[in-house]
Amino acid sequence: MTKLDRTSLILGRYINQQTLMTELHIGYDTLKTLHLNGLEVIMIGRQHLYDLEDVKNIFNQLKNDSSD
């Protein structure tokens, strides 16, 4: 069986939407909530890319808000 060479789904410090949702085990509704809390998306064509640092910062912000 030949393994196809694909481009990485994690491009440096950016991750695409499908991979983000799969890795974090979240659905689209949760992703919309993250958008409402300030998560920014970079759209290149049909790709929705997220900065991993932004994702980490949003989760830290939500964690700090819930512990107050």
C-alpha positions, -999 to +999 in steps of 0.1 A: +000+000+000+014+034-010+011+062+015+002+095-002+023+125+006+001+154+017+009+188+030+009+190+067-024+200+083-005+220+109+014+247+090+040+261+113+022+280+140-012+277+122-037+249+122-067+245+099-103+244+112-109+207+107-077+197+124-084+221+153-119+207+159-106+171+156-076+175+179-096+194+206-127+171+202-150+202+198-179+208+175-188+238+154-209+253+182-180+254+205-158+269+178-184+296+173-182+303+211-144+306+208-150+331+180-173+352+202-145+352+229-120+367+204-105+338+185-095+352+151-096+333+118-073+337+088-090+328+056-069+318+026-092+306-001-114+280+015-089+273+043-098+286+077-065+289+097-061+296+134-029+308+152-020+283+178-009+311+202-043+327+198-060+294+206-038+289+237-045+325+248-083+321+244-083+289+265-062+305+292-085+335+293-116+313+296-099+292+323-090+324+343-125+338+338-141+306+351-119+304+382-128+339+393 
